[in-house]
């Protein structure tokens, strides 16, 4: 069976079951008799959903700001650690140069800085 035949079979006209029109009309009449919701109830739901969205947005903003602060703190600590390590290396280099100028030799310097 090819695609055209399958589509033709799937879309062929069928008669509705007995009593279908009566059931549809009865349901429509029943819904027409139900009282409509008052506008203030709908407005109350909208206000509640807007308030819930606002609370979620504020909470998300606070969480994001905390995350930014923590990230900045970790970056600052990393930068301080790197700078401290570089400063320590420069300090050792300067001491080594001063020790060589004084003629003390490197053996004595390396023992002092262990």
KAJO-V15514 format. One record per residue. N is the residue number from 1. RES is the residue in one small letter. PSI is psi in degrees with one decimal (none if undefined). Layout:
n->N res->RES psi->PSI
n->N res->RES psi->PSI
This chain:
n->1 res->x psi->133.9
n->2 res->x psi->177.9
n->3 res->x psi->-39.1
n->4 res->x psi->-42.8
n->5 res->x psi->-39.5
n->6 res->x psi->-42.8
n->7 res->x psi->-41.4
n->8 res->x psi->-42.2
n->9 res->x psi->-39.1
n->10 res->x psi->-31.0
n->11 res->x psi->12.6
n->12 res->x psi->153.5
n->13 res->x psi->133.9
n->14 res->x psi->146.7
n->15 res->x psi->140.4
n->16 res->x psi->157.9
n->17 res->x psi->161.0
n->18 res->x psi->136.9
n->19 res->x psi->7.4
n->20 res->x psi->-47.9
n->21 res->x psi->-40.8
n->22 res->x psi->-40.5
n->23 res->x psi->-40.5
n->24 res->x psi->-45.3
n->25 res->x psi->-38.5
n->26 res->x psi->-41.1
n->27 res->x psi->-41.5
n->28 res->x psi->-40.9
n->29 res->x psi->-38.1
n->30 res->x psi->-39.7
n->31 res->x psi->-32.7
n->32 res->x psi->-28.5
n->33 res->x psi->-21.0
n->34 res->x psi->138.1
n->35 res->x psi->141.8
n->36 res->x psi->149.8
n->37 res->x psi->138.5
n->38 res->x psi->148.1
n->39 res->x psi->-30.0
n->40 res->x psi->-25.7
n->41 res->x psi->-41.4
n->42 res->x psi->-41.5
n->43 res->x psi->-37.8
n->44 res->x psi->-39.5
n->45 res->x psi->-38.6
n->46 res->x psi->-42.1
n->47 res->x psi->-41.8
n->48 res->x psi->-41.2
n->49 res->x psi->-36.7
n->50 res->x psi->-40.3
n->51 res->x psi->-41.4
n->52 res->x psi->-41.1
n->53 res->x psi->-40.5
n->54 res->x psi->-42.6
n->55 res->x psi->-43.0
n->56 res->x psi->-40.9
n->57 res->x psi->-41.0
n->58 res->x psi->-43.7
n->59 res->x psi->-40.5
n->60 res->x psi->-39.7
n->61 res->x psi->-42.8
n->62 res->x psi->-44.1
n->63 res->x psi->-39.7
n->64 res->x psi->-41.4
n->65 res->x psi->-38.6
n->66 res->x psi->-41.8
n->67 res->x psi->-41.7
n->68 res->x psi->-41.6
n->69 res->x psi->-42.9
n->70 res->x psi->-41.2
n->71 res->x psi->-43.9
n->72 res->x psi->-39.5
n->73 res->x psi->-45.8
n->74 res->x psi->-38.0
n->75 res->x psi->-40.8
n->76 res->x psi->-42.7
n->77 res->x psi->-38.3
n->78 res->x psi->-44.0
n->79 res->x psi->-41.4
n->80 res->x psi->-38.7
n->81 res->x psi->-42.9
n->82 res->x psi->-45.5
n->83 res->x psi->-40.2
n->84 res->x psi->-40.9
n->85 res->x psi->-41.8
n->86 res->x psi->-40.3
n->87 res->x psi->-41.1
n->88 res->x psi->-42.3
n->89 res->x psi->-41.0
n->90 res->x psi->-38.4
n->91 res->x psi->-43.1
n->92 res->x psi->-41.4
n->93 res->x psi->-43.4
n->94 res->x psi->-43.9
n->95 res->x psi->-39.0
n->96 res->x psi->-44.1
n->97 res->x psi->-40.8
n->98 res->x psi->-38.1
n->99 res->x psi->-37.6
n->100 res->x psi->-38.6
n->101 res->x psi->-36.6
n->102 res->x psi->-12.8
n->103 res->x psi->15.9
n->104 res->x psi->-22.1
n->105 res->x psi->167.1
n->106 res->x psi->-20.7
n->107 res->x psi->-47.4
n->108 res->x psi->-38.8
n->109 res->x psi->-44.5
n->110 res->x psi->-33.7
n->111 res->x psi->-35.6
n->112 res->x psi->-30.5
n->113 res->x psi->24.1
n->114 res->x psi->none
